[in-house]
Amino acid sequence: MIVKDNVEHLIGRELTEKETRTIDWLNTWEASTSSTIAHLINAAYINGRLMQKERNKE
């Protein structure tokens, strides 16, 4: 399941109405599918933070 509050925390803002509807729709999928998407969102966030740290070292 994709938790909207968690996504908002990761992106640093509130979700738009369209984004909220999309997450609600994704959460109707099988749990393993929506969990995979949630994992990808989190992995992208972590990767972005790591890339930012690397750029700051330069």
N, C-alpha and C positions, 0 to 999 in steps of 0.2 A: 504494500500500500504506500502511496506517495502522500506524505503529510505536508499539507500546504504551509503550515507554520515553519517547518524545517526548510522548505524551498525558499520562502521569503527571507529567512535568516541567511541562507547561503547567497542569495542574490542581492541582499541588502536593501530590499524595498518590498512594498506590498505587491501582490500579484494583480494583474489587470483582470477585468471581468472575463475576458476571453481566455486568459491563462488559467483562471480558476475553473471555468467550464471544461477546459481541456484536461486538467488534472482530475476533475470529477469523472470525466468520461474514461480516462485511463484507469481509474480505480474500479471501474466495472469489469475490467479484464481480469484474467486469472491472476491470482496473487503473485505467482512466480514472474509473470510478465511485468506487472507494475513495479515489483520489487527490483527487477533488473533495470528498469528505467530510472528508478530512484537511486540505485547504485551508480548509474552512469552520471546522473546530475551531481552526486557527491564527488565522484572521481574527477569530473571536470573542474569542480570548485577547488579541490585539493591540488590538482595539476596547475591551475591558474595561480594559486598562492605560491607554489614552488617556483614557477616561472618568474613571478614578480620578485621573489627573493633573489633569484639569480641575476636578474636585470639590475637590481639595486646594488649588487656586489661590483658591477662593472664600472 
